[in-house]
Amino acid sequence: MIVKKIRNGDSPKTKAQQIADLVNYIRHPQGINPDEKVEHSGGWNFITDDHDGQRMEAIALAEDAIRSKMPVSHYVFSWRQYEQPTPGQVDELVDIFLREMGLEGCQTIYGLHHNTQNYHVHIAVNRMHPVTMKVINPNRGFDIEAAHKILALVEHRQGWTSETNARYVVNEQGEVVRKERKSGPKPKTPALDYEVATGAKSAQRIAQERGFGILENATSWSELHEKLAAVGLRFERKGSGAIIFVGEIAIKASSVDRAFSMNHLNKRLGDFVPGAYPDDILKIEPEPVSPINLKEWQQYRAETAPPPPVPQLVMQDIVIELLKVRQRKEQKNLPTRLAESLPPSESTPGYAQKCPRPILNTARHFQKLQHQEERRQLRRKVPRRGQQRPRFETWLRTQGLPEKAEQWRYRQKLENLPPNMWEAPPLPEDKKYAPLEAYATYRQGILKNDPELAHSPSMLDAVIAMYMRGRGFSRDDVEKAIEHCAPEAQTGQEARDWQRYAKRTASYAFSLPGDIWLAKRAELRKQKEEVRREETVVETPRLRMR
C-alpha cells in the first residue's frame, strides 16, 4: 500500500467552494470524470445522513476556523493491483487512520474508487473539531510520518503486501518500528514523482549518485569543492544552510543526506570556505532513470522539447519585474504616506507625525492583498512558456504503444514482483482439468503450504489465477472460475460485486505483471531442477586394480 497527502494549492476558489468540490468528487466523481466509479463511501461524525447535509455541515464548521486557510485535509490510500479491499476493510482503515492521527470525532468523508488499475480510497477530514472548536495539527505537523505508520498497521491487520521501500513495519511484538534501510539514500517523493512523469533522473538523484561519496569522504573544503566540480556539481552556502547546484537546479545539501547539512559539515571540516568553480563547469545532460524503453525515451525527449523563448515572453518578464519594483517602492513608502494623511498633532508641535502601529499593520495587510491581486491579474494575461511535457507513460499510449507503457509502469517490479512464489501442487499433465476443479486444487495446495494466505483472499485468488494461466486456461475460463468459486471460498467475507472482482483478478493475471511472474516462476523451477539434479548425482566408486 501507499499513501499520499493531496496538497491544497493556491486556488482562487473560496474555502466553501474547495470543500464542496472535494466532497462531491469523493462521493460522486462521475460528475467530473464519467469513467470514475465509487464502490463504497461513508461519512462519520455528522448530524445529518444525506450527502448534501454533510457537505453543508463540513463547510459551516470549516468557516468557523478563521485562522486556518483550509482546515480540511485530503489523503489517498492505494492498494496494489491484485488487492481488492472490502467495504468493511475500508471502514476499518478509516477508523485506524482517525485514531492514530488524533482526529477522532472530526468530520470525515471517504470513498473507495476503482476507476484505475488500483483500488484507492480518498479521505477528506475536517481538522476543526466540532466540540472543542480547535483545529487539530496531526502528529505536530508530521502527518505524513504518522500516515506511514498507519500503513504498517493496516497491512499487518488486513494482510496486505508492504512496499519494498516502506518506512515502517510491525515486528513480532506487534509494535510499529522503523524499517532498516539496506541501501544508500534515495530521492524524496517529489523527486520520484518527477522521474515517473518524465523518465529522467531528478536533480536529487544525480546529486546523490555523483556527490554522496565525495561529501562523505572529503577531509577539507578545498577537496570537497574540487571533486564536486569534477563531476559537474557546485556547493554553495545560502543563509544558514547549504545548497548543491546540479546544472542550473539548486537542491538542499541535506536532501542528499542529513549528514551533509551545513552544521554537520562545519563540525567535520571546520568553518565554511567558499570554492572557486570554473565558468565552464561540466554540463549535466538529462539521464534516463531506467534502461526500459530507452529508445522511446530518447524519442520522447526529442519530440517534446520545449520551444525556445520568444520575444513576447521576454517582454512579459520585463513587465512583471517592473510591477514588482513598483510594489516594493509602495511598500517602503506606505508609513510615510499614512503619516502625511493624518491630521497634525497639536500636543507635540514640530515633532514628526508617525502612523499608529495598528493602523499601519492593517494598511500593510490590505496592501499585500492588493499587490497579490495585481500580480495574479497580470500573470493571467501572460501566455504560458510553451507547452509542458506530457507524462512519459501518457506519451507512450498516445503513440500507440500500450505494451511499452505497461512496461514503464511496472519497471521497478521486474526484480521484485509480488505475490511471492507460493508453492502449489503441480497438476498432472496427463489429466484434463476443468477450470473449477483446477481452482479448487490450486487453492487447497497453496493454503496447505501457507495457511496465513487465507487472510488475504484477493492475493490468494491472484496467485491461483496466474497458476491457472500457466496451466493453459484462457482468460474467460479463469474469470468464470473465480466468479463461481470465490463466493463459496470466502463464505466469511463481506458480499461484493463478484463479477467485477473476478474480472479485475483475471486482468491482473493476464497483464504484464502476470508475464513477469510466470517468467520468474519458470526460472525458479529451472533452478530447483538443477539443484535436484546435482543432489541426485552419485559419484562412481573407483575400482582398485591389483
VOPA-338313 format. One record per residue (C-alpha): x, y, z; residue number from 1. Coordinates in nm, 4 decimals. Example, Ala and Ser with C-alpha at 12.3 -4.5 7.8 and 13.67 -1.06 7.14 Angstrom:
VOPA-338313
        c1        c2        c3  kollo
    1.2300   -0.4500    0.7800      1
    1.3670   -0.1060    0.7140      2
//
This chain:
VOPA-338313
        c1        c2        c3  kollo
    0.0000    0.0000    0.0000      1
    0.0989    0.3604   -0.0484      2
   -0.0323    0.6861    0.0979      3
   -0.0270    1.0417   -0.0307      4
   -0.1469    1.3740    0.1015      5
   -0.3004    1.5984   -0.1626      6
   -0.1691    1.9476   -0.1015      7
   -0.4004    2.2484   -0.1125      8
   -0.2701    2.4693   -0.3893      9
   -0.3120    2.8429   -0.4261     10
   -0.6659    2.8232   -0.5615     11
   -0.8733    3.1333   -0.6425     12
   -1.1800    2.9474   -0.5111     13
   -1.3217    3.0229   -0.1698     14
   -1.2893    2.7847    0.1212     15
   -1.6509    2.6743    0.0789     16
   -1.6074    2.6056   -0.2937     17
   -1.2935    2.3973   -0.2387     18
   -1.4611    2.1841    0.0286     19
   -1.7757    2.1366   -0.1821     20
   -1.5729    2.0305   -0.4876     21
   -1.3652    1.7850   -0.2828     22
   -1.6637    1.6237   -0.1107     23
   -1.8567    1.5972   -0.4383     24
   -1.5577    1.4372   -0.6089     25
   -1.5158    1.1775   -0.3327     26
   -1.8815    1.0769   -0.3273     27
   -1.9822    1.1465   -0.6910     28
   -1.6668    1.1545   -0.9102     29
   -1.8655    1.0675   -1.2226     30
   -1.9791    1.4298   -1.2286     31
   -1.6177    1.5253   -1.3126     32
   -1.4930    1.2077   -1.4791     33
   -1.7584    0.9720   -1.6225     34
   -1.5133    0.6796   -1.6088     35
   -1.4521    0.7145   -1.2345     36
   -1.6659    0.4930   -1.0156     37
   -1.7285    0.4643   -0.6411     38
   -1.7702    0.1212   -0.4858     39
   -1.8134    0.2279   -0.1236     40
   -1.8406    0.5577    0.0630     41
   -1.9168    0.6826    0.4093     42
   -1.9364    0.9836    0.6384     43
   -1.8569    0.9936    1.0097     44
   -1.9306    1.2373    1.2929     45
   -2.2094    1.4268    1.1154     46
   -2.5566    1.5156    1.2397     47
   -2.7225    1.4608    0.9014     48
   -2.7187    1.1410    0.6952     49
   -2.7529    1.2668    0.3383     50
   -2.4678    1.3863    0.1178     51
   -2.5845    1.7476    0.0778     52
   -2.6388    1.7898    0.4501     53
   -2.2939    1.6552    0.5402     54
   -2.1345    1.8792    0.2801     55
   -2.3028    2.1870    0.4282     56
   -2.2020    2.0805    0.7806     57
   -1.8376    2.0496    0.6756     58
   -1.8438    2.3912    0.5100     59
   -2.0131    2.5597    0.8064     60
   -1.7664    2.4164    1.0575     61
   -1.4651    2.4977    0.8392     62
   -1.5804    2.8596    0.8044     63
   -1.5537    2.8927    1.1829     64
   -1.1798    2.8146    1.1567     65
   -1.0883    3.1790    1.0985     66
   -0.7139    3.1329    1.1437     67
   -0.6916    2.8293    0.9153     68
   -0.6885    2.8853    0.5416     69
   -0.8051    2.5280    0.4746     70
   -0.8814    2.3007    0.7745     71
   -0.9987    2.0123    0.5512     72
   -0.7134    1.7739    0.4605     73
   -0.7207    1.5227    0.1752     74
   -0.5407    1.1855    0.1927     75
   -0.5327    0.8935   -0.0532     76
   -0.4530    0.5298    0.0325     77
   -0.3908    0.2958   -0.2600     78
   -0.3631   -0.0836   -0.2799     79
   -0.1619   -0.2974   -0.5187     80
   -0.3232   -0.4038   -0.8445     81
   -0.4114   -0.7562   -0.7301     82
   -0.5502   -0.6411   -0.3912     83
   -0.9234   -0.5700   -0.3687     84
   -1.0450   -0.4426   -0.0294     85
   -1.3955   -0.4961    0.1018     86
   -1.6160   -0.2143    0.2389     87
   -1.5527   -0.3407    0.5917     88
   -1.1774   -0.3214    0.5439     89
   -1.2085    0.0347    0.4138     90
   -1.4161    0.1320    0.7198     91
   -1.1533   -0.0261    0.9444     92
   -0.8767    0.1665    0.7654     93
   -1.0578    0.4969    0.8208     94
   -1.1116    0.4087    1.1877     95
   -0.7400    0.3337    1.2360     96
   -0.6487    0.6499    1.0437     97
   -0.8571    0.8804    1.2644     98
   -0.7437    0.7138    1.5862     99
   -0.3716    0.7206    1.5073    100
   -0.3876    1.0751    1.3704    101
   -0.5655    1.2021    1.6819    102
   -0.8656    1.3087    1.4720    103
   -1.1341    1.1020    1.6428    104
   -1.4625    1.2894    1.6492    105
   -1.3740    1.5012    1.3435    106
   -1.5992    1.5151    1.0389    107
   -1.4777    1.2636    0.7798    108
   -1.5987    1.1746    0.4310    109
   -1.4373    0.8925    0.2332    110
   -1.4936    0.6979   -0.0862    111
   -1.3408    0.3839   -0.2407    112
   -1.2735    0.4374   -0.6139    113
   -1.1999    0.1631   -0.8669    114
   -1.1620    0.3539   -1.1933    115
   -0.7859    0.2838   -1.2151    116
   -0.5999   -0.0465   -1.2059    117
   -0.5505    0.0034   -0.8323    118
   -0.8253    0.0402   -0.5748    119
   -0.7786    0.3652   -0.3811    120
   -0.9710    0.5436   -0.1079    121
   -0.9992    0.9216   -0.0762    122
   -1.0342    1.0563    0.2786    123
   -1.1349    1.4166    0.3493    124
   -1.1155    1.5035    0.7204    125
   -1.2142    1.8345    0.8758    126
   -0.9440    1.9039    1.1360    127
   -1.1729    2.1614    1.3056    128
   -1.3094    1.9602    1.5988    129
   -1.6874    2.0164    1.6359    130
   -1.6719    2.0063    2.0191    131
   -1.3513    2.1861    2.1125    132
   -1.3737    2.4210    1.8083    133
   -0.9971    2.3959    1.7676    134
   -0.8023    2.2969    1.4565    135
   -0.6016    1.9794    1.5228    136
   -0.2474    1.9541    1.3869    137
   -0.1896    1.5757    1.3498    138
    0.1408    1.4500    1.4890    139
    0.2541    1.8135    1.5407    140
    0.2662    1.8715    1.1664    141
    0.4427    1.5455    1.0739    142
    0.1223    1.3851    0.9489    143
    0.2851    1.2030    0.6562    144
    0.5158    1.0217    0.9006    145
    0.2131    0.9179    1.1035    146
    0.0356    0.8075    0.7839    147
    0.3214    0.5684    0.7017    148
    0.2877    0.4141    1.0486    149
   -0.0835    0.3703    0.9772    150
    0.0092    0.1878    0.6554    151
    0.2127   -0.0640    0.8542    152
   -0.0751   -0.1209    1.0983    153
   -0.3341   -0.1696    0.8237    154
   -0.1096   -0.4003    0.6214    155
   -0.0384   -0.6116    0.9291    156
   -0.4025   -0.6326    1.0376    157
   -0.5620   -0.6887    0.6964    158
   -0.2861   -0.8901    0.5306    159
   -0.1846   -0.6532    0.2506    160
    0.1587   -0.6588    0.0871    161
    0.4037   -0.3954    0.2087    162
    0.6014   -0.1870   -0.0404    163
    0.9704   -0.2617   -0.0783    164
    1.0602    0.0925    0.0334    165
    0.8142    0.1069    0.3230    166
    0.9232    0.3261    0.6142    167
    0.7679    0.1189    0.8942    168
    0.6833   -0.2439    0.9665    169
    0.5138   -0.4279    1.2535    170
    0.7531   -0.6519    1.4468    171
    0.6771   -0.9817    1.6200    172
    0.5660   -0.7979    1.9353    173
    0.3022   -0.6071    1.7369    174
    0.4897   -0.2771    1.7604    175
    0.5383   -0.0371    1.4709    176
    0.9127    0.0072    1.4183    177
    1.1266    0.1844    1.1640    178
    1.2321   -0.0391    0.8763    179
    1.6066   -0.0694    0.8359    180
    1.7416    0.0916    0.5216    181
    1.9579   -0.1600    0.3407    182
    2.0728    0.0614    0.0544    183
    2.2036    0.4148    0.0237    184
    1.9986    0.7351    0.0227    185
    1.7044    0.7597   -0.2121    186
    1.5248    1.0613   -0.3607    187
    1.2275    1.2084   -0.1803    188
    0.8707    1.1685   -0.3028    189
    0.8580    1.4884   -0.5176    190
    1.1768    1.3828   -0.6955    191
    1.0394    1.0326   -0.7533    192
    0.7163    1.1791   -0.8925    193
    0.9221    1.3839   -1.1371    194
    1.1102    1.0727   -1.2500    195
    0.7896    0.8764   -1.3004    196
    0.6429    1.1594   -1.5079    197
    0.9441    1.2419   -1.7274    198
    1.1563    0.9259   -1.7258    199
    1.4641    1.1381   -1.6456    200
    1.6739    1.1319   -1.3313    201
    1.5867    1.4045   -1.0847    202
    1.8469    1.6548   -0.9698    203
    1.8314    1.4983   -0.6246    204
    1.9170    1.1512   -0.7586    205
    2.2052    1.2879   -0.9680    206
    2.3445    1.4702   -0.6638    207
    2.3180    1.1523   -0.4564    208
    2.4831    0.9350   -0.7201    209
    2.7670    1.1756   -0.8001    210
    2.8177    1.3650   -0.4774    211
    2.7338    1.1301   -0.1884    212
    3.0748    0.9625   -0.1781    213
    3.2547    1.2942   -0.2208    214
    3.0650    1.4649    0.0607    215
    3.1039    1.1625    0.2866    216
    3.4791    1.1152    0.2397    217
    3.6023    1.4752    0.1953    218
    3.8628    1.5809    0.4513    219
    3.8686    1.9530    0.3694    220
    3.6571    2.2167    0.1991    221
    3.9067    2.2532   -0.0851    222
    3.8937    1.8803   -0.1569    223
    3.5135    1.8870   -0.1466    224
    3.4855    2.1757   -0.3944    225
    3.7480    2.0324   -0.6299    226
    3.5925    1.6864   -0.6536    227
    3.2348    1.8188   -0.6855    228
    3.3412    2.0469   -0.9718    229
    3.4959    1.7459   -1.1488    230
    3.1539    1.5729   -1.1612    231
    2.9575    1.8854   -1.2571    232
    2.8231    1.9814   -0.9122    233
    2.8660    2.3063   -0.7192    234
    2.8406    2.3554   -0.3411    235
    2.7419    2.6950   -0.2038    236
    2.6276    2.8455    0.1221    237
    2.2826    3.0013    0.1391    238
    2.1804    3.1725    0.4613    239
    2.2459    2.9324    0.7467    240
    2.2218    2.6280    0.5187    241
    2.3837    2.4901    0.2064    242
    2.2707    2.4105   -0.1467    243
    2.4132    2.1986   -0.4269    244
    2.3735    2.3071   -0.7884    245
    2.3062    2.0279   -1.0367    246
    2.3448    2.2264   -1.3540    247
    2.1108    2.5220   -1.3003    248
    1.8914    2.3405   -1.0461    249
    1.9585    2.4017   -0.6769    250
    1.8721    2.1438   -0.4105    251
    1.9339    2.1381   -0.0378    252
    2.2543    1.9648    0.0645    253
    2.0620    1.7900    0.3424    254
    1.8332    1.6316    0.0778    255
    2.1329    1.4267   -0.0407    256
    2.1719    1.3047    0.3160    257
    2.1027    1.4555    0.6570    258
    2.4712    1.4219    0.7448    259
    2.5537    1.6836    0.4797    260
    2.3796    1.9812    0.6339    261
    2.5940    2.2894    0.6923    262
    2.6068    2.2318    1.0687    263
    2.7302    1.8745    1.0298    264
    2.9872    1.9664    0.7662    265
    3.1187    2.2581    0.9752    266
    3.1766    2.0242    1.2680    267
    3.3682    1.7833    1.0457    268
    3.5533    2.0185    0.8083    269
    3.5701    2.3409    1.0091    270
    3.4286    2.6805    0.9169    271
    3.2939    2.7023    0.5630    272
    3.5381    2.8069    0.2909    273
    3.3821    2.9016   -0.0447    274
    3.5169    2.7285   -0.3539    275
    3.6344    2.8707   -0.6856    276
    3.4376    2.6900   -0.9558    277
    3.5299    2.7318   -1.3249    278
    3.2860    2.9031   -1.5584    279
    3.2935    2.6083   -1.7976    280
    3.1858    2.3580   -1.5307    281
    3.0793    2.0198   -1.6637    282
    2.7294    2.0448   -1.8098    283
    2.4867    1.7759   -1.6934    284
    2.2646    1.6356   -1.9664    285
    1.9329    1.4628   -1.8838    286
    1.9835    1.0963   -1.7980    287
    1.7253    0.8147   -1.8200    288
    1.6178    0.6834   -1.4827    289
    1.5651    0.3319   -1.6210    290
    1.7020    0.1342   -1.9183    291
    1.3480    0.0216   -2.0012    292
    1.2124    0.1842   -2.3190    293
    1.5397    0.3715   -2.3703    294
    1.4857    0.4329   -2.7440    295
    1.1305    0.5518   -2.6858    296
    1.2526    0.7818   -2.4074    297
    1.5074    0.9423   -2.6373    298
    1.2375    0.9946   -2.8989    299
    1.0072    1.1365   -2.6315    300
    1.2717    1.3865   -2.5231    301
    1.3340    1.4959   -2.8820    302
    0.9673    1.5358   -2.9788    303
    0.8530    1.7083   -2.6609    304
    1.1418    1.9538   -2.6240    305
    1.0148    2.2923   -2.5017    306
    1.0211    2.5664   -2.7665    307
    1.2797    2.8449   -2.7358    308
    1.1618    3.1668   -2.5660    309
    1.0003    3.4198   -2.7967    310
    1.0414    3.7994   -2.7665    311
    0.6847    3.8359   -2.6401    312
    0.7592    3.6180   -2.3359    313
    1.0782    3.8107   -2.2658    314
    0.8829    4.1382   -2.2745    315
    0.6238    3.9977   -2.0356    316
    0.9029    3.9048   -1.7918    317
    1.0183    4.2637   -1.8001    318
    0.6645    4.3892   -1.7324    319
    0.6271    4.1559   -1.4323    320
    0.9623    4.2667   -1.2920    321
    0.8672    4.6348   -1.3287    322
    0.5439    4.5630   -1.1414    323
    0.7407    4.4058   -0.8558    324
    0.9744    4.7074   -0.8397    325
    0.6764    4.9455   -0.8169    326
    0.5134    4.7347   -0.5455    327
    0.8314    4.7235   -0.3371    328
    0.8520    5.1026   -0.3615    329
    0.4910    5.1355   -0.2480    330
    0.5582    4.9075    0.0494    331
    0.8571    5.1186    0.1522    332
    0.6678    5.4484    0.1230    333
    0.3496    5.3270    0.2958    334
    0.4375    5.4522    0.6506    335
    0.5255    5.7991    0.5172    336
    0.2060    5.8277    0.3119    337
   -0.0102    5.7240    0.6080    338
    0.1642    5.9705    0.8396    339
    0.1121    6.2547    0.5927    340
   -0.2574    6.1737    0.5652    341
   -0.3107    6.2060    0.9415    342
   -0.4016    6.5461    1.0955    343
   -0.1067    6.7295    1.2602    344
   -0.0572    6.6713    1.6285    345
   -0.1057    6.9833    1.8426    346
    0.0397    6.8278    2.1572    347
    0.3843    6.7848    2.0017    348
    0.4415    7.0825    1.7729    349
    0.7364    7.0481    1.5378    350
    0.7605    6.6711    1.6020    351
    0.7399    6.4388    1.3019    352
    0.3986    6.2752    1.2811    353
    0.4026    5.8925    1.2969    354
    0.1288    5.6481    1.2000    355
   -0.0024    5.4344    1.4892    356
    0.1127    5.0729    1.4699    357
   -0.2382    4.9117    1.4471    358
   -0.3313    5.1358    1.1535    359
   -0.0005    5.0636    0.9811    360
   -0.0397    4.6870    1.0198    361
   -0.3935    4.6975    0.8822    362
   -0.2836    4.9065    0.5855    363
    0.0034    4.6690    0.5128    364
   -0.2341    4.3738    0.5168    365
   -0.4706    4.5246    0.2605    366
   -0.1807    4.6484    0.0505    367
   -0.0458    4.2922    0.0385    368
   -0.3812    4.1621   -0.0822    369
   -0.3960    4.4340   -0.3460    370
   -0.0450    4.3534   -0.4714    371
   -0.1240    3.9810   -0.4893    372
   -0.4322    4.0517   -0.6987    373
   -0.2344    4.2799   -0.9316    374
    0.0266    4.0077   -0.9909    375
   -0.2442    3.7471   -1.0410    376
   -0.4264    3.9603   -1.2983    377
   -0.1030    4.0309   -1.4854    378
    0.0002    3.6651   -1.4964    379
   -0.3362    3.5732   -1.6446    380
   -0.2524    3.7925   -1.9409    381
    0.0904    3.6347   -1.9827    382
    0.0987    3.3404   -2.2267    383
    0.2381    3.0189   -2.0867    384
    0.6015    2.9336   -2.1539    385
    0.5301    2.6776   -2.4172    386
    0.3536    2.3511   -2.3566    387
    0.4721    2.1325   -2.0707    388
    0.5957    1.7856   -2.1471    389
    0.3266    1.5177   -2.1223    390
    0.3898    1.2302   -1.8873    391
    0.6136    0.9656   -2.0443    392
    0.3569    0.6913   -1.9865    393
    0.0824    0.9061   -2.1408    394
    0.3032    0.9835   -2.4399    395
    0.3674    0.6122   -2.4972    396
   -0.0052    0.5414   -2.5024    397
   -0.0757    0.8275   -2.7430    398
    0.1930    0.6829   -2.9736    399
    0.0019    0.3545   -2.9887    400
    0.2447    0.1687   -2.7586    401
    0.0309    0.0385   -2.4706    402
    0.2687   -0.2552   -2.4108    403
    0.5617   -0.0170   -2.3674    404
    0.3515    0.1957   -2.1326    405
    0.2789   -0.1095   -1.9184    406
    0.6484   -0.1979   -1.9125    407
    0.7269    0.1536   -1.7898    408
    0.4521    0.1362   -1.5294    409
    0.5961   -0.1849   -1.3792    410
    0.9659   -0.1186   -1.4387    411
    1.0522   -0.1302   -1.0671    412
    0.8727   -0.4618   -1.0192    413
    1.0747   -0.6564   -1.2730    414
    1.3136   -0.7699   -0.9991    415
    1.0721   -0.7851   -0.7069    416
    0.7200   -0.8629   -0.8178    417
    0.4647   -0.9866   -0.5650    418
    0.2988   -1.2155   -0.4953    419
    0.5848   -1.4397   -0.3880    420
    0.6385   -1.7846   -0.5309    421
    0.3956   -1.9779   -0.3142    422
    0.4192   -2.3493   -0.3597    423
    0.1266   -2.5271   -0.5204    424
    0.0962   -2.8924   -0.6240    425
    0.1638   -2.9298   -0.9970    426
   -0.1317   -3.0654   -1.1856    427
   -0.0574   -3.3887   -1.3752    428
   -0.0036   -3.3195   -1.7411    429
   -0.1870   -3.6315   -1.8491    430
   -0.5101   -3.5317   -1.6771    431
   -0.7505   -3.2781   -1.8183    432
   -0.8821   -3.0446   -1.5515    433
   -1.1957   -2.8335   -1.5657    434
   -1.1497   -2.4667   -1.4593    435
   -1.3485   -2.5108   -1.1363    436
   -1.1574   -2.8245   -1.0414    437
   -0.8229   -2.6578   -1.1124    438
   -0.9189   -2.3584   -0.8970    439
   -1.0086   -2.5812   -0.6013    440
   -0.6928   -2.7935   -0.6384    441
   -0.4602   -2.4937   -0.6526    442
   -0.6343   -2.3226   -0.3619    443
   -0.6045   -2.6305   -0.1427    444
   -0.2365   -2.6800   -0.2250    445
   -0.1379   -2.3153   -0.1695    446
   -0.3176   -2.2911    0.1653    447
   -0.1572   -2.6159    0.2781    448
    0.1874   -2.4603    0.2389    449
    0.0910   -2.1106    0.3572    450
   -0.2244   -2.1039    0.5773    451
   -0.1735   -1.7326    0.6540    452
   -0.2630   -1.6506    0.2927    453
   -0.6270   -1.7226    0.3802    454
   -0.6339   -1.3775    0.5455    455
   -0.5626   -1.2162    0.2048    456
   -0.8293   -1.3653   -0.0230    457
   -0.7716   -1.1236   -0.3130    458
   -0.3986   -1.2035   -0.3117    459
   -0.4751   -1.5765   -0.2948    460
   -0.7097   -1.5561   -0.5926    461
   -0.4478   -1.3597   -0.7897    462
   -0.1948   -1.6401   -0.7294    463
   -0.4475   -1.9042   -0.8329    464
   -0.5337   -1.7074   -1.1472    465
   -0.1685   -1.6935   -1.2527    466
   -0.1191   -2.0657   -1.1855    467
   -0.4256   -2.1380   -1.3996    468
   -0.2895   -1.9155   -1.6743    469
    0.0390   -2.1045   -1.6624    470
   -0.1575   -2.4273   -1.6924    471
   -0.3062   -2.3019   -2.0200    472
   -0.6534   -2.1873   -1.9164    473
   -0.7950   -1.8918   -2.1094    474
   -0.8796   -1.5593   -1.9535    475
   -1.2524   -1.6305   -1.9752    476
   -1.2076   -1.9667   -1.8013    477
   -1.0090   -1.8067   -1.5181    478
   -1.2636   -1.5259   -1.4794    479
   -1.5607   -1.7666   -1.4692    480
   -1.3844   -1.9969   -1.2217    481
   -1.3145   -1.7113   -0.9812    482
   -1.6643   -1.5668   -1.0165    483
   -1.8154   -1.9082   -0.9376    484
   -1.5774   -2.0371   -0.6700    485
   -1.4643   -1.7233   -0.4841    486
   -1.8038   -1.6517   -0.3168    487
   -1.8139   -2.0061   -0.1813    488
   -1.4496   -1.9985   -0.0730    489
   -1.4890   -1.6622    0.1027    490
   -1.8005   -1.7528    0.2982    491
   -1.6962   -1.5462    0.5996    492
   -1.6182   -1.2380    0.3914    493
   -1.8464   -0.9494    0.3035    494
   -2.0645   -0.9505   -0.0049    495
   -1.9128   -0.7754   -0.3038    496
   -1.9568   -0.7403   -0.6781    497
   -1.8105   -1.0809   -0.7662    498
   -1.8276   -1.0220   -1.1403    499
   -1.6077   -0.7122   -1.1124    500
   -1.3856   -0.8911   -0.8607    501
   -1.3264   -1.1822   -1.0982    502
   -1.2684   -0.9533   -1.3962    503
   -1.0035   -0.7451   -1.2160    504
   -0.8270   -1.0576   -1.0847    505
   -0.8128   -1.2181   -1.4293    506
   -0.6963   -0.8886   -1.5830    507
   -0.4047   -0.8819   -1.3413    508
   -0.3051   -1.2417   -1.4185    509
   -0.3100   -1.1810   -1.7958    510
   -0.1288   -0.8451   -1.7877    511
    0.2417   -0.7611   -1.7805    512
    0.2748   -0.8450   -1.4058    513
    0.1444   -1.1920   -1.4884    514
    0.4010   -1.2273   -1.7675    515
    0.6823   -1.1335   -1.5310    516
    0.5553   -1.3603   -1.2555    517
    0.5338   -1.6599   -1.4863    518
    0.8825   -1.5896   -1.6231    519
    1.0224   -1.5756   -1.2696    520
    0.8315   -1.8911   -1.1839    521
    0.9872   -2.0737   -1.4790    522
    1.3331   -1.9502   -1.3790    523
    1.2798   -2.0660   -1.0193    524
    1.1614   -2.4053   -1.1392    525
    1.4709   -2.4350   -1.3572    526
    1.6989   -2.3529   -1.0632    527
    1.5275   -2.6131   -0.8434    528
    1.5666   -2.8778   -1.1106    529
    1.9401   -2.8033   -1.1372    530
    1.9802   -2.8300   -0.7594    531
    1.7842   -3.1541   -0.7548    532
    1.9962   -3.2933   -1.0384    533
    2.3161   -3.2104   -0.8535    534
    2.1892   -3.3761   -0.5363    535
    2.0980   -3.6996   -0.7174    536
    2.4332   -3.7367   -0.8876    537
    2.6066   -4.0350   -0.7315    538
    2.9829   -4.0483   -0.7540    539
    3.1013   -4.3644   -0.9329    540
    3.3157   -4.5784   -0.6978    541
    3.6709   -4.6232   -0.8016    542
    3.7900   -4.9807   -0.8628    543
    4.1221   -5.0715   -0.7164    544
    4.3495   -5.2607   -0.9556    545
    4.5734   -5.5305   -0.8259    546
//
